Amino acid sequence: MNIGFIGIGSMGAAMVPNLIKAGHSVKVWNRNLDAAKSLEGVTVLPSPTAAFENDAVITMLSDDTAVRSVLLDSKALDSARKGCIHIMMATISPALSGELHDLHRSAGIAYVAAPVLGIPAVAAKGELNIIAAGNAEAIATVQPLFNALGQKTWHLGDDPKYANVTKIAANMMITLAIESMGEATALTESYGLKASDFLEVVTNTIFASPSYKRYGNNIASNSYEPGFKLTLGLKDVNLALDAAKAKHTVLPAAEIVRENLNKAVDQGLGSKDWSALAKITRRRAGLEEGVA
């Protein structure tokens, strides 16, 4: 299959080699051309519009603003090849997803929302979990691409917004898990039990999941080199709270997490892994210098 790929950040750069390995022809566009040129086996496109001349287009951009700038301001959909399927794999708001669905329908182009669960290291192994929603026939057509990128595709129906709200809710849950581990280790350390000893117990028993293990290890070792930048975690919590507000839903714990993420950014942790949120939680508990 001929694929246009828009957005070669750390996640996109990890995904593209698996598509090539599976035998697909990949043509990429990125605002930073050097990032696109650094990938082996791809053709670099002159514009996002050119990506829509292929059988399918995968978009992996950072946020709603980037999506609007690259896709809508450029009017890339206006000249898209008929029969092209656009796969939006970025984490975007349900509101923008609904808007894009309508615009694609007007342009006669199939639109599939397929955000992913996983970090770049997971993407590089082809082990992402892909959350797909949209036209069933279009999803079936691009399923070979999902098979190359992920270990499983979770089908959530024909409304693309279902995939997007699932992704932002899931990311919100990860921030809540990090917050809870920060608070729990504050409690155990106040009694003299090391965070590493406590987290070894809970991440191998009642919370034996990849996220708890990965981010619990960061907290235990006090090491927060980026896997997923904290500023992106803050963006996703804001997406969740905005989506909730649109439906008159209240998310009290997410509000606390947003406050702590904002404190983390203010204290220079924005470029660290989002598990650095736990540093703020622990500081507020009085266990580290610089209590918030």
Order of alpha helices (4+ residues) and beta strands (2+ residues): beta-alpha-beta-alpha-beta-alpha-beta-alpha-beta-alpha-beta-beta-alpha-beta-alpha-beta-alpha-alpha-alpha-alpha-alpha-alpha
